[in-house]
Amino acid sequence: MIVVHYIEKNVELLNQLLKNVPNEGDVIHIKGRKGTVLNVNPVNDKHVNVIVELEVIKKVQILAKDDKKRRR
């Protein structure tokens, strides 16, 4: 069993105890977001750092109110 540390932009997202380490280019799902594995760095026999890039969440802009209507 190996401890896998998922890291994005120097922020640790998730730690998992796994039997198999993901390979470079694999598609993964972390916290409901899709991402790809960029790099796998073994630290020692039991720890591996996996650098990932998650997809960007697009924020929806709320439409502006129409202030042309008169209030009574």
mmCIF file as Biopython writes it, N, C-alpha, C and O atoms, coordinates in Angstrom:
data_model
#
loop_
_atom_site.group_PDB
_atom_site.id
_atom_site.type_symbol
_atom_site.label_atom_id
_atom_site.label_alt_id
_atom_site.label_comp_id
_atom_site.label_asym_id
_atom_site.label_entity_id
_atom_site.label_seq_id
_atom_site.pdbx_PDB_ins_code
_atom_site.Cartn_x
_atom_site.Cartn_y
_atom_site.Cartn_z
_atom_site.occupancy
_atom_site.B_iso_or_equiv
_atom_site.auth_seq_id
_atom_site.auth_asym_id
_atom_site.pdbx_PDB_model_num
ATOM 1   N N  . MET A ? 1  ? 0.840   -1.177 0.000   1.0 0.0 1  A 1 
ATOM 2   C CA . MET A ? 1  ? 0.000   0.000  0.000   1.0 0.0 1  A 1 
ATOM 3   C C  . MET A ? 1  ? 0.894   1.253  0.000   1.0 0.0 1  A 1 
ATOM 4   O O  . MET A ? 1  ? 1.899   1.324  0.708   1.0 0.0 1  A 1 
ATOM 5   N N  . ILE A ? 2  ? 0.497   2.220  -0.808  1.0 0.0 2  A 1 
ATOM 6   C CA . ILE A ? 2  ? 1.288   3.433  -0.991  1.0 0.0 2  A 1 
ATOM 7   C C  . ILE A ? 2  ? 0.408   4.641  -0.696  1.0 0.0 2  A 1 
ATOM 8   O O  . ILE A ? 2  ? -0.761  4.670  -1.080  1.0 0.0 2  A 1 
ATOM 9   N N  . VAL A ? 3  ? 0.969   5.641  -0.014  1.0 0.0 3  A 1 
ATOM 10  C CA . VAL A ? 3  ? 0.252   6.885  0.256   1.0 0.0 3  A 1 
ATOM 11  C C  . VAL A ? 3  ? 0.474   7.807  -0.942  1.0 0.0 3  A 1 
ATOM 12  O O  . VAL A ? 3  ? 1.612   8.132  -1.280  1.0 0.0 3  A 1 
ATOM 13  N N  . VAL A ? 4  ? -0.625  8.228  -1.585  1.0 0.0 4  A 1 
ATOM 14  C CA . VAL A ? 4  ? -0.557  9.082  -2.767  1.0 0.0 4  A 1 
ATOM 15  C C  . VAL A ? 4  ? -1.059  10.467 -2.373  1.0 0.0 4  A 1 
ATOM 16  O O  . VAL A ? 4  ? -2.182  10.610 -1.888  1.0 0.0 4  A 1 
ATOM 17  N N  . HIS A ? 5  ? -0.222  11.490 -2.582  1.0 0.0 5  A 1 
ATOM 18  C CA . HIS A ? 5  ? -0.572  12.878 -2.297  1.0 0.0 5  A 1 
ATOM 19  C C  . HIS A ? 5  ? -0.873  13.567 -3.625  1.0 0.0 5  A 1 
ATOM 20  O O  . HIS A ? 5  ? 0.014   13.689 -4.470  1.0 0.0 5  A 1 
ATOM 21  N N  . TYR A ? 6  ? -2.124  14.024 -3.821  1.0 0.0 6  A 1 
ATOM 22  C CA . TYR A ? 6  ? -2.503  14.748 -5.034  1.0 0.0 6  A 1 
ATOM 23  C C  . TYR A ? 6  ? -2.280  16.236 -4.791  1.0 0.0 6  A 1 
ATOM 24  O O  . TYR A ? 6  ? -2.808  16.793 -3.828  1.0 0.0 6  A 1 
ATOM 25  N N  . ILE A ? 7  ? -1.497  16.887 -5.664  1.0 0.0 7  A 1 
ATOM 26  C CA . ILE A ? 7  ? -1.102  18.280 -5.481  1.0 0.0 7  A 1 
ATOM 27  C C  . ILE A ? 7  ? -1.439  19.062 -6.745  1.0 0.0 7  A 1 
ATOM 28  O O  . ILE A ? 7  ? -1.171  18.609 -7.858  1.0 0.0 7  A 1 
ATOM 29  N N  . GLU A ? 8  ? -2.041  20.262 -6.557  1.0 0.0 8  A 1 
ATOM 30  C CA . GLU A ? 8  ? -2.288  21.184 -7.664  1.0 0.0 8  A 1 
ATOM 31  C C  . GLU A ? 8  ? -1.833  22.571 -7.238  1.0 0.0 8  A 1 
ATOM 32  O O  . GLU A ? 8  ? -2.311  23.089 -6.230  1.0 0.0 8  A 1 
ATOM 33  N N  . LYS A ? 9  ? -0.928  23.177 -7.976  1.0 0.0 9  A 1 
ATOM 34  C CA . LYS A ? 9  ? -0.421  24.527 -7.713  1.0 0.0 9  A 1 
ATOM 35  C C  . LYS A ? 9  ? 0.065   24.667 -6.273  1.0 0.0 9  A 1 
ATOM 36  O O  . LYS A ? 9  ? -0.304  25.621 -5.587  1.0 0.0 9  A 1 
ATOM 37  N N  . ASN A ? 10 ? 0.881   23.738 -5.814  1.0 0.0 10 A 1 
ATOM 38  C CA . ASN A ? 10 ? 1.464   23.714 -4.469  1.0 0.0 10 A 1 
ATOM 39  C C  . ASN A ? 10 ? 0.416   23.636 -3.355  1.0 0.0 10 A 1 
ATOM 40  O O  . ASN A ? 10 ? 0.701   24.004 -2.215  1.0 0.0 10 A 1 
ATOM 41  N N  . VAL A ? 11 ? -0.785  23.164 -3.670  1.0 0.0 11 A 1 
ATOM 42  C CA . VAL A ? 11 ? -1.844  22.950 -2.683  1.0 0.0 11 A 1 
ATOM 43  C C  . VAL A ? 11 ? -2.187  21.465 -2.693  1.0 0.0 11 A 1 
ATOM 44  O O  . VAL A ? 11 ? -2.516  20.898 -3.735  1.0 0.0 11 A 1 
ATOM 45  N N  . GLU A ? 12 ? -2.104  20.851 -1.529  1.0 0.0 12 A 1 
ATOM 46  C CA . GLU A ? 12 ? -2.407  19.430 -1.426  1.0 0.0 12 A 1 
ATOM 47  C C  . GLU A ? 12 ? -3.920  19.249 -1.401  1.0 0.0 12 A 1 
ATOM 48  O O  . GLU A ? 12 ? -4.594  19.748 -0.500  1.0 0.0 12 A 1 
ATOM 49  N N  . LEU A ? 13 ? -4.450  18.538 -2.384  1.0 0.0 13 A 1 
ATOM 50  C CA . LEU A ? 13 ? -5.889  18.356 -2.518  1.0 0.0 13 A 1 
ATOM 51  C C  . LEU A ? 13 ? -6.402  17.136 -1.779  1.0 0.0 13 A 1 
ATOM 52  O O  . LEU A ? 13 ? -7.465  17.180 -1.160  1.0 0.0 13 A 1 
ATOM 53  N N  . LEU A ? 14 ? -5.645  16.042 -1.842  1.0 0.0 14 A 1 
ATOM 54  C CA . LEU A ? 14 ? -6.168  14.773 -1.345  1.0 0.0 14 A 1 
ATOM 55  C C  . LEU A ? 14 ? -5.017  13.827 -1.039  1.0 0.0 14 A 1 
ATOM 56  O O  . LEU A ? 14 ? -4.007  13.821 -1.743  1.0 0.0 14 A 1 
ATOM 57  N N  . ASN A ? 15 ? -5.171  13.026 0.015   1.0 0.0 15 A 1 
ATOM 58  C CA . ASN A ? 15 ? -4.251  11.931 0.338   1.0 0.0 15 A 1 
ATOM 59  C C  . ASN A ? 15 ? -5.045  10.641 0.264   1.0 0.0 15 A 1 
ATOM 60  O O  . ASN A ? 15 ? -6.153  10.551 0.794   1.0 0.0 15 A 1 
ATOM 61  N N  . GLN A ? 16 ? -4.469  9.636  -0.402  1.0 0.0 16 A 1 
ATOM 62  C CA . GLN A ? 16 ? -5.140  8.344  -0.499  1.0 0.0 16 A 1 
ATOM 63  C C  . GLN A ? 16 ? -4.139  7.230  -0.274  1.0 0.0 16 A 1 
ATOM 64  O O  . GLN A ? 16 ? -2.966  7.345  -0.630  1.0 0.0 16 A 1 
ATOM 65  N N  . LEU A ? 17 ? -4.614  6.158  0.316   1.0 0.0 17 A 1 
ATOM 66  C CA . LEU A ? 17 ? -3.830  4.947  0.493   1.0 0.0 17 A 1 
ATOM 67  C C  . LEU A ? 17 ? -4.256  3.986  -0.617  1.0 0.0 17 A 1 
ATOM 68  O O  . LEU A ? 17 ? -5.357  3.437  -0.576  1.0 0.0 17 A 1 
ATOM 69  N N  . LEU A ? 18 ? -3.381  3.783  -1.610  1.0 0.0 18 A 1 
ATOM 70  C CA . LEU A ? 18 ? -3.732  3.008  -2.794  1.0 0.0 18 A 1 
ATOM 71  C C  . LEU A ? 18 ? -2.763  1.852  -3.003  1.0 0.0 18 A 1 
ATOM 72  O O  . LEU A ? 18 ? -1.634  1.870  -2.512  1.0 0.0 18 A 1 
ATOM 73  N N  . LYS A ? 19 ? -3.228  0.841  -3.746  1.0 0.0 19 A 1 
ATOM 74  C CA . LYS A ? 19 ? -2.353  -0.245 -4.161  1.0 0.0 19 A 1 
ATOM 75  C C  . LYS A ? 19 ? -1.648  0.099  -5.467  1.0 0.0 19 A 1 
ATOM 76  O O  . LYS A ? 19 ? -0.491  -0.275 -5.661  1.0 0.0 19 A 1 
ATOM 77  N N  . ASN A ? 20 ? -2.336  0.814  -6.372  1.0 0.0 20 A 1 
ATOM 78  C CA . ASN A ? 20 ? -1.772  1.173  -7.669  1.0 0.0 20 A 1 
ATOM 79  C C  . ASN A ? 20 ? -1.650  2.690  -7.770  1.0 0.0 20 A 1 
ATOM 80  O O  . ASN A ? 20 ? -2.582  3.418  -7.427  1.0 0.0 20 A 1 
ATOM 81  N N  . VAL A ? 21 ? -0.501  3.162  -8.239  1.0 0.0 21 A 1 
ATOM 82  C CA . VAL A ? 21 ? -0.252  4.594  -8.412  1.0 0.0 21 A 1 
ATOM 83  C C  . VAL A ? 21 ? -0.724  4.997  -9.816  1.0 0.0 21 A 1 
ATOM 84  O O  . VAL A ? 21 ? -0.452  4.270  -10.772 1.0 0.0 21 A 1 
ATOM 85  N N  . PRO A ? 22 ? -1.427  6.140  -9.972  1.0 0.0 22 A 1 
ATOM 86  C CA . PRO A ? 22 ? -1.849  6.564  -11.313 1.0 0.0 22 A 1 
ATOM 87  C C  . PRO A ? 22 ? -0.643  6.930  -12.177 1.0 0.0 22 A 1 
ATOM 88  O O  . PRO A ? 22 ? 0.392   7.365  -11.671 1.0 0.0 22 A 1 
ATOM 89  N N  . ASN A ? 23 ? -0.795  6.748  -13.481 1.0 0.0 23 A 1 
ATOM 90  C CA . ASN A ? 23 ? 0.269   7.055  -14.435 1.0 0.0 23 A 1 
ATOM 91  C C  . ASN A ? 23 ? 0.075   8.459  -15.008 1.0 0.0 23 A 1 
ATOM 92  O O  . ASN A ? 23 ? -0.998  9.048  -14.878 1.0 0.0 23 A 1 
ATOM 93  N N  . GLU A ? 24 ? 1.118   8.984  -15.640 1.0 0.0 24 A 1 
ATOM 94  C CA . GLU A ? 24 ? 1.031   10.295 -16.273 1.0 0.0 24 A 1 
ATOM 95  C C  . GLU A ? 24 ? 0.026   10.236 -17.415 1.0 0.0 24 A 1 
ATOM 96  O O  . GLU A ? 24 ? 0.020   9.287  -18.198 1.0 0.0 24 A 1 
ATOM 97  N N  . GLY A ? 25 ? -0.824  11.255 -17.505 1.0 0.0 25 A 1 
ATOM 98  C CA . GLY A ? 25 ? -1.827  11.318 -18.561 1.0 0.0 25 A 1 
ATOM 99  C C  . GLY A ? 25 ? -3.150  10.691 -18.199 1.0 0.0 25 A 1 
ATOM 100 O O  . GLY A ? 25 ? -4.106  10.809 -18.965 1.0 0.0 25 A 1 
ATOM 101 N N  . ASP A ? 26 ? -3.247  10.021 -17.052 1.0 0.0 26 A 1 
ATOM 102 C CA . ASP A ? 26 ? -4.512  9.416  -16.635 1.0 0.0 26 A 1 
ATOM 103 C C  . ASP A ? 26 ? -5.525  10.493 -16.273 1.0 0.0 26 A 1 
ATOM 104 O O  . ASP A ? 26 ? -5.163  11.565 -15.789 1.0 0.0 26 A 1 
ATOM 105 N N  . VAL A ? 27 ? -6.794  10.196 -16.515 1.0 0.0 27 A 1 
ATOM 106 C CA . VAL A ? 27 ? -7.889  11.091 -16.127 1.0 0.0 27 A 1 
ATOM 107 C C  . VAL A ? 27 ? -8.375  10.663 -14.751 1.0 0.0 27 A 1 
ATOM 108 O O  . VAL A ? 27 ? -8.662  9.487  -14.528 1.0 0.0 27 A 1 
ATOM 109 N N  . ILE A ? 28 ? -8.468  11.624 -13.821 1.0 0.0 28 A 1 
ATOM 110 C CA . ILE A ? 28 ? -8.904  11.323 -12.460 1.0 0.0 28 A 1 
ATOM 111 C C  . ILE A ? 28 ? -10.030 12.270 -12.068 1.0 0.0 28 A 1 
ATOM 112 O O  . ILE A ? 28 ? -10.219 13.315 -12.692 1.0 0.0 28 A 1 
ATOM 113 N N  . HIS A ? 29 ? -10.774 11.901 -11.035 1.0 0.0 29 A 1 
ATOM 114 C CA . HIS A ? 29 ? -11.841 12.732 -10.486 1.0 0.0 29 A 1 
ATOM 115 C C  . HIS A ? 29 ? -11.521 12.986 -9.013  1.0 0.0 29 A 1 
ATOM 116 O O  . HIS A ? 29 ? -11.422 12.048 -8.222  1.0 0.0 29 A 1 
ATOM 117 N N  . ILE A ? 30 ? -11.359 14.266 -8.653  1.0 0.0 30 A 1 
ATOM 118 C CA . ILE A ? 30 ? -11.098 14.655 -7.271  1.0 0.0 30 A 1 
ATOM 119 C C  . ILE A ? 30 ? -12.119 15.718 -6.891  1.0 0.0 30 A 1 
ATOM 120 O O  . ILE A ? 30 ? -12.236 16.747 -7.557  1.0 0.0 30 A 1 
ATOM 121 N N  . LYS A ? 31 ? -12.849 15.463 -5.823  1.0 0.0 31 A 1 
ATOM 122 C CA . LYS A ? 31 ? -13.848 16.385 -5.304  1.0 0.0 31 A 1 
ATOM 123 C C  . LYS A ? 31 ? -14.862 16.793 -6.378  1.0 0.0 31 A 1 
ATOM 124 O O  . LYS A ? 31 ? -15.278 17.951 -6.430  1.0 0.0 31 A 1 
ATOM 125 N N  . GLY A ? 32 ? -15.257 15.854 -7.227  1.0 0.0 32 A 1 
ATOM 126 C CA . GLY A ? 32 ? -16.255 16.110 -8.244  1.0 0.0 32 A 1 
ATOM 127 C C  . GLY A ? 32 ? -15.751 16.862 -9.455  1.0 0.0 32 A 1 
ATOM 128 O O  . GLY A ? 32 ? -16.549 17.290 -10.289 1.0 0.0 32 A 1 
ATOM 129 N N  . ARG A ? 33 ? -14.457 17.031 -9.572  1.0 0.0 33 A 1 
ATOM 130 C CA . ARG A ? 33 ? -13.878 17.745 -10.712 1.0 0.0 33 A 1 
ATOM 131 C C  . ARG A ? 33 ? -12.966 16.807 -11.488 1.0 0.0 33 A 1 
ATOM 132 O O  . ARG A ? 33 ? -12.239 16.004 -10.902 1.0 0.0 33 A 1 
ATOM 133 N N  . LYS A ? 34 ? -13.012 16.916 -12.829 1.0 0.0 34 A 1 
ATOM 134 C CA . LYS A ? 34 ? -12.148 16.100 -13.665 1.0 0.0 34 A 1 
ATOM 135 C C  . LYS A ? 34 ? -10.771 16.732 -13.752 1.0 0.0 34 A 1 
ATOM 136 O O  . LYS A ? 34 ? -10.635 17.955 -13.726 1.0 0.0 34 A 1 
ATOM 137 N N  . GLY A ? 35 ? -9.757  15.898 -13.856 1.0 0.0 35 A 1 
ATOM 138 C CA . GLY A ? 35 ? -8.402  16.402 -13.980 1.0 0.0 35 A 1 
ATOM 139 C C  . GLY A ? 35 ? -7.507  15.382 -14.641 1.0 0.0 35 A 1 
ATOM 140 O O  . GLY A ? 35 ? -7.901  14.234 -14.846 1.0 0.0 35 A 1 
ATOM 141 N N  . THR A ? 36 ? -6.299  15.805 -14.977 1.0 0.0 36 A 1 
ATOM 142 C CA . THR A ? 36 ? -5.324  14.915 -15.588 1.0 0.0 36 A 1 
ATOM 143 C C  . THR A ? 36 ? -4.043  14.909 -14.758 1.0 0.0 36 A 1 
ATOM 144 O O  . THR A ? 36 ? -3.698  15.904 -14.120 1.0 0.0 36 A 1 
ATOM 145 N N  . VAL A ? 37 ? -3.360  13.800 -14.775 1.0 0.0 37 A 1 
ATOM 146 C CA . VAL A ? 37 ? -2.105  13.655 -14.048 1.0 0.0 37 A 1 
ATOM 147 C C  . VAL A ? 37 ? -0.983  14.207 -14.926 1.0 0.0 37 A 1 
ATOM 148 O O  . VAL A ? 37 ? -0.784  13.749 -16.052 1.0 0.0 37 A 1 
ATOM 149 N N  . LEU A ? 38 ? -0.252  15.197 -14.401 1.0 0.0 38 A 1 
ATOM 150 C CA . LEU A ? 38 ? 0.852   15.791 -15.143 1.0 0.0 38 A 1 
ATOM 151 C C  . LEU A ? 38 ? 2.177   15.107 -14.844 1.0 0.0 38 A 1 
ATOM 152 O O  . LEU A ? 38 ? 2.981   14.878 -15.747 1.0 0.0 38 A 1 
ATOM 153 N N  . ASN A ? 39 ? 2.405   14.779 -13.567 1.0 0.0 39 A 1 
ATOM 154 C CA . ASN A ? 39 ? 3.712   14.267 -13.162 1.0 0.0 39 A 1 
ATOM 155 C C  . ASN A ? 39 ? 3.541   13.372 -11.941 1.0 0.0 39 A 1 
ATOM 156 O O  . ASN A ? 39 ? 2.663   13.609 -11.111 1.0 0.0 39 A 1 
ATOM 157 N N  . VAL A ? 40 ? 4.383   12.339 -11.830 1.0 0.0 40 A 1 
ATOM 158 C CA . VAL A ? 40 ? 4.380   11.439 -10.675 1.0 0.0 40 A 1 
ATOM 159 C C  . VAL A ? 40 ? 5.787   11.450 -10.096 1.0 0.0 40 A 1 
ATOM 160 O O  . VAL A ? 40 ? 6.744   11.066 -10.769 1.0 0.0 40 A 1 
ATOM 161 N N  . ASN A ? 41 ? 5.916   11.901 -8.821  1.0 0.0 41 A 1 
ATOM 162 C CA . ASN A ? 41 ? 7.219   11.996 -8.154  1.0 0.0 41 A 1 
ATOM 163 C C  . ASN A ? 41 ? 7.255   11.066 -6.948  1.0 0.0 41 A 1 
ATOM 164 O O  . ASN A ? 41 ? 6.597   11.343 -5.945  1.0 0.0 41 A 1 
ATOM 165 N N  . PRO A ? 42 ? 8.007   9.970  -7.019  1.0 0.0 42 A 1 
ATOM 166 C CA . PRO A ? 42 ? 8.127   9.118  -5.828  1.0 0.0 42 A 1 
ATOM 167 C C  . PRO A ? 42 ? 9.034   9.779  -4.787  1.0 0.0 42 A 1 
ATOM 168 O O  . PRO A ? 42 ? 10.153  10.184 -5.103  1.0 0.0 42 A 1 
ATOM 169 N N  . VAL A ? 43 ? 8.548   9.888  -3.544  1.0 0.0 43 A 1 
ATOM 170 C CA . VAL A ? 43 ? 9.319   10.498 -2.458  1.0 0.0 43 A 1 
ATOM 171 C C  . VAL A ? 43 ? 10.192  9.436  -1.796  1.0 0.0 43 A 1 
ATOM 172 O O  . VAL A ? 43 ? 11.404  9.604  -1.666  1.0 0.0 43 A 1 
ATOM 173 N N  . ASN A ? 44 ? 9.564   8.355  -1.384  1.0 0.0 44 A 1 
ATOM 174 C CA . ASN A ? 44 ? 10.302  7.198  -0.854  1.0 0.0 44 A 1 
ATOM 175 C C  . ASN A ? 44 ? 9.476   5.946  -1.159  1.0 0.0 44 A 1 
ATOM 176 O O  . ASN A ? 44 ? 8.617   5.977  -2.040  1.0 0.0 44 A 1 
ATOM 177 N N  . ASP A ? 45 ? 9.725   4.845  -0.443  1.0 0.0 45 A 1 
ATOM 178 C CA . ASP A ? 45 ? 9.054   3.584  -0.754  1.0 0.0 45 A 1 
ATOM 179 C C  . ASP A ? 45 ? 7.544   3.637  -0.543  1.0 0.0 45 A 1 
ATOM 180 O O  . ASP A ? 45 ? 6.799   2.926  -1.218  1.0 0.0 45 A 1 
ATOM 181 N N  . LYS A ? 46 ? 7.087   4.476  0.391   1.0 0.0 46 A 1 
ATOM 182 C CA . LYS A ? 46 ? 5.671   4.470  0.743   1.0 0.0 46 A 1 
ATOM 183 C C  . LYS A ? 46 ? 4.925   5.749  0.379   1.0 0.0 46 A 1 
ATOM 184 O O  . LYS A ? 46 ? 3.711   5.807  0.571   1.0 0.0 46 A 1 
ATOM 185 N N  . HIS A ? 47 ? 5.593   6.768  -0.135  1.0 0.0 47 A 1 
ATOM 186 C CA . HIS A ? 47 ? 4.945   8.039  -0.454  1.0 0.0 47 A 1 
ATOM 187 C C  . HIS A ? 47 ? 5.225   8.437  -1.898  1.0 0.0 47 A 1 
ATOM 188 O O  . HIS A ? 47 ? 6.342   8.297  -2.397  1.0 0.0 47 A 1 
ATOM 189 N N  . VAL A ? 48 ? 4.167   8.942  -2.563  1.0 0.0 48 A 1 
ATOM 190 C CA . VAL A ? 48 ? 4.277   9.396  -3.954  1.0 0.0 48 A 1 
ATOM 191 C C  . VAL A ? 48 ? 3.520   10.714 -4.077  1.0 0.0 48 A 1 
ATOM 192 O O  . VAL A ? 48 ? 2.381   10.817 -3.623  1.0 0.0 48 A 1 
ATOM 193 N N  . ASN A ? 49 ? 4.144   11.724 -4.689  1.0 0.0 49 A 1 
ATOM 194 C CA . ASN A ? 49 ? 3.471   12.980 -4.996  1.0 0.0 49 A 1 
ATOM 195 C C  . ASN A ? 49 ? 3.000   12.934 -6.434  1.0 0.0 49 A 1 
ATOM 196 O O  . ASN A ? 49 ? 3.781   12.645 -7.340  1.0 0.0 49 A 1 
ATOM 197 N N  . VAL A ? 50 ? 1.708   13.223 -6.650  1.0 0.0 50 A 1 
ATOM 198 C CA . VAL A ? 50 ? 1.125   13.233 -7.981  1.0 0.0 50 A 1 
ATOM 199 C C  . VAL A ? 50 ? 0.675   14.661 -8.276  1.0 0.0 50 A 1 
ATOM 200 O O  . VAL A ? 50 ? -0.196  15.196 -7.591  1.0 0.0 50 A 1 
ATOM 201 N N  . ILE A ? 51 ? 1.272   15.276 -9.298  1.0 0.0 51 A 1 
ATOM 202 C CA . ILE A ? 51 ? 0.914   16.636 -9.695  1.0 0.0 51 A 1 
ATOM 203 C C  . ILE A ? 51 ? -0.238  16.539 -10.681 1.0 0.0 51 A 1 
ATOM 204 O O  . ILE A ? 51 ? -0.132  15.852 -11.697 1.0 0.0 51 A 1 
ATOM 205 N N  . VAL A ? 52 ? -1.346  17.228 -10.386 1.0 0.0 52 A 1 
ATOM 206 C CA . VAL A ? 52 ? -2.539  17.169 -11.238 1.0 0.0 52 A 1 
ATOM 207 C C  . VAL A ? 52 ? -2.938  18.564 -11.694 1.0 0.0 52 A 1 
ATOM 208 O O  . VAL A ? 52 ? -2.552  19.566 -11.092 1.0 0.0 52 A 1 
ATOM 209 N N  . GLU A ? 53 ? -3.716  18.608 -12.765 1.0 0.0 53 A 1 
ATOM 210 C CA . GLU A ? 53 ? -4.302  19.854 -13.252 1.0 0.0 53 A 1 
ATOM 211 C C  . GLU A ? 53 ? -5.794  19.606 -13.396 1.0 0.0 53 A 1 
ATOM 212 O O  . GLU A ? 53 ? -6.215  18.788 -14.214 1.0 0.0 53 A 1 
ATOM 213 N N  . LEU A ? 54 ? -6.597  20.311 -12.601 1.0 0.0 54 A 1 
ATOM 214 C CA . LEU A ? 54 ? -8.043  20.155 -12.640 1.0 0.0 54 A 1 
ATOM 215 C C  . LEU A ? 54 ? -8.643  21.140 -13.623 1.0 0.0 54 A 1 
ATOM 216 O O  . LEU A ? 54 ? -8.069  22.193 -13.902 1.0 0.0 54 A 1 
ATOM 217 N N  . GLU A ? 55 ? -9.826  20.776 -14.150 1.0 0.0 55 A 1 
ATOM 218 C CA . GLU A ? 55 ? -10.491 21.671 -15.097 1.0 0.0 55 A 1 
ATOM 219 C C  . GLU A ? 55 ? -10.981 22.925 -14.372 1.0 0.0 55 A 1 
ATOM 220 O O  . GLU A ? 55 ? -11.284 22.888 -13.179 1.0 0.0 55 A 1 
ATOM 221 N N  . VAL A ? 56 ? -11.054 24.018 -15.099 1.0 0.0 56 A 1 
ATOM 222 C CA . VAL A ? 56 ? -11.459 25.294 -14.531 1.0 0.0 56 A 1 
ATOM 223 C C  . VAL A ? 56 ? -12.976 25.341 -14.443 1.0 0.0 56 A 1 
ATOM 224 O O  . VAL A ? 56 ? -13.673 24.989 -15.394 1.0 0.0 56 A 1 
ATOM 225 N N  . ILE A ? 57 ? -13.483 25.779 -13.296 1.0 0.0 57 A 1 
ATOM 226 C CA . ILE A ? 57 ? -14.926 25.922 -13.107 1.0 0.0 57 A 1 
ATOM 227 C C  . ILE A ? 57 ? -15.342 27.266 -13.671 1.0 0.0 57 A 1 
ATOM 228 O O  . ILE A ? 57 ? -14.819 28.305 -13.269 1.0 0.0 57 A 1 
ATOM 229 N N  . LYS A ? 58 ? -16.292 27.244 -14.611 1.0 0.0 58 A 1 
ATOM 230 C CA . LYS A ? 58 ? -16.770 28.482 -15.208 1.0 0.0 58 A 1 
ATOM 231 C C  . LYS A ? 58 ? -17.911 29.027 -14.361 1.0 0.0 58 A 1 
ATOM 232 O O  . LYS A ? 58 ? -18.895 28.333 -14.104 1.0 0.0 58 A 1 
ATOM 233 N N  . LYS A ? 59 ? -17.769 30.284 -13.928 1.0 0.0 59 A 1 
ATOM 234 C CA . LYS A ? 59 ? -18.802 30.902 -13.119 1.0 0.0 59 A 1 
ATOM 235 C C  . LYS A ? 59 ? -19.817 31.573 -14.038 1.0 0.0 59 A 1 
ATOM 236 O O  . LYS A ? 59 ? -19.445 32.229 -15.011 1.0 0.0 59 A 1 
ATOM 237 N N  . VAL A ? 60 ? -21.105 31.404 -13.724 1.0 0.0 60 A 1 
ATOM 238 C CA . VAL A ? 60 ? -22.179 31.956 -14.542 1.0 0.0 60 A 1 
ATOM 239 C C  . VAL A ? 60 ? -22.480 33.370 -14.055 1.0 0.0 60 A 1 
ATOM 240 O O  . VAL A ? 60 ? -22.709 33.590 -12.865 1.0 0.0 60 A 1 
ATOM 241 N N  . GLN A ? 61 ? -22.479 34.321 -14.979 1.0 0.0 61 A 1 
ATOM 242 C CA . GLN A ? 61 ? -22.800 35.701 -14.643 1.0 0.0 61 A 1 
ATOM 243 C C  . GLN A ? 61 ? -24.315 35.858 -14.550 1.0 0.0 61 A 1 
ATOM 244 O O  . GLN A ? 61 ? -25.049 35.374 -15.411 1.0 0.0 61 A 1 
ATOM 245 N N  . ILE A ? 62 ? -24.772 36.526 -13.516 1.0 0.0 62 A 1 
ATOM 246 C CA . ILE A ? 62 ? -26.194 36.796 -13.351 1.0 0.0 62 A 1 
ATOM 247 C C  . ILE A ? 62 ? -26.544 37.996 -14.215 1.0 0.0 62 A 1 
ATOM 248 O O  . ILE A ? 62 ? -25.831 39.000 -14.225 1.0 0.0 62 A 1 
ATOM 249 N N  . LEU A ? 63 ? -27.651 37.880 -14.940 1.0 0.0 63 A 1 
ATOM 250 C CA . LEU A ? 63 ? -28.054 38.970 -15.818 1.0 0.0 63 A 1 
ATOM 251 C C  . LEU A ? 63 ? -28.423 40.204 -14.999 1.0 0.0 63 A 1 
ATOM 252 O O  . LEU A ? 63 ? -29.011 40.093 -13.923 1.0 0.0 63 A 1 
ATOM 253 N N  . ALA A ? 64 ? -28.076 41.371 -15.515 1.0 0.0 64 A 1 
ATOM 254 C CA . ALA A ? 64 ? -28.371 42.625 -14.825 1.0 0.0 64 A 1 
ATOM 255 C C  . ALA A ? 64 ? -29.874 42.888 -14.868 1.0 0.0 64 A 1 
ATOM 256 O O  . ALA A ? 64 ? -30.548 42.522 -15.831 1.0 0.0 64 A 1 
ATOM 257 N N  . LYS A ? 65 ? -30.396 43.530 -13.814 1.0 0.0 65 A 1 
ATOM 258 C CA . LYS A ? 65 ? -31.809 43.863 -13.765 1.0 0.0 65 A 1 
ATOM 259 C C  . LYS A ? 65 ? -32.124 44.959 -14.774 1.0 0.0 65 A 1 
ATOM 260 O O  . LYS A ? 65 ? -31.285 45.807 -15.076 1.0 0.0 65 A 1 
ATOM 261 N N  . ASP A ? 66 ? -33.341 44.925 -15.284 1.0 0.0 66 A 1 
ATOM 262 C CA . ASP A ? 66 ? -33.799 45.952 -16.205 1.0 0.0 66 A 1 
ATOM 263 C C  . ASP A ? 66 ? -34.422 47.069 -15.371 1.0 0.0 66 A 1 
ATOM 264 O O  . ASP A ? 66 ? -35.548 46.934 -14.892 1.0 0.0 66 A 1 
ATOM 265 N N  . ASP A ? 67 ? -33.694 48.169 -15.199 1.0 0.0 67 A 1 
ATOM 266 C CA . ASP A ? 67 ? -34.164 49.288 -14.362 1.0 0.0 67 A 1 
ATOM 267 C C  . ASP A ? 67 ? -35.013 50.274 -15.129 1.0 0.0 67 A 1 
ATOM 268 O O  . ASP A ? 67 ? -35.318 51.343 -14.601 1.0 0.0 67 A 1 
ATOM 269 N N  . LYS A ? 68 ? -35.402 49.969 -16.336 1.0 0.0 68 A 1 
ATOM 270 C CA . LYS A ? 68 ? -36.198 50.897 -17.144 1.0 0.0 68 A 1 
ATOM 271 C C  . LYS A ? 68 ? -37.653 50.936 -16.707 1.0 0.0 68 A 1 
ATOM 272 O O  . LYS A ? 68 ? -38.360 51.896 -17.015 1.0 0.0 68 A 1 
ATOM 273 N N  . LYS A ? 69 ? -38.106 49.937 -16.010 1.0 0.0 69 A 1 
ATOM 274 C CA . LYS A ? 69 ? -39.505 49.909 -15.576 1.0 0.0 69 A 1 
ATOM 275 C C  . LYS A ? 69 ? -39.686 50.845 -14.390 1.0 0.0 69 A 1 
ATOM 276 O O  . LYS A ? 69 ? -38.821 50.939 -13.520 1.0 0.0 69 A 1 
ATOM 277 N N  . ARG A ? 70 ? -40.804 51.527 -14.367 1.0 0.0 70 A 1 
ATOM 278 C CA . ARG A ? 70 ? -41.110 52.451 -13.286 1.0 0.0 70 A 1 
ATOM 279 C C  . ARG A ? 70 ? -41.724 51.706 -12.106 1.0 0.0 70 A 1 
ATOM 280 O O  . ARG A ? 70 ? -42.481 50.750 -12.271 1.0 0.0 70 A 1 
ATOM 281 N N  . ARG A ? 71 ? -41.383 52.162 -10.944 1.0 0.0 71 A 1 
ATOM 282 C CA . ARG A ? 71 ? -41.993 51.614 -9.741  1.0 0.0 71 A 1 
ATOM 283 C C  . ARG A ? 71 ? -43.086 52.567 -9.284  1.0 0.0 71 A 1 
ATOM 284 O O  . ARG A ? 71 ? -42.941 53.785 -9.395  1.0 0.0 71 A 1 
ATOM 285 N N  . ARG A ? 72 ? -44.154 52.027 -8.782  1.0 0.0 72 A 1 
ATOM 286 C CA . ARG A ? 72 ? -45.263 52.864 -8.299  1.0 0.0 72 A 1 
ATOM 287 C C  . ARG A ? 72 ? -45.423 52.719 -6.820  1.0 0.0 72 A 1 
ATOM 288 O O  . ARG A ? 72 ? -46.304 53.345 -6.230  1.0 0.0 72 A 1 
#
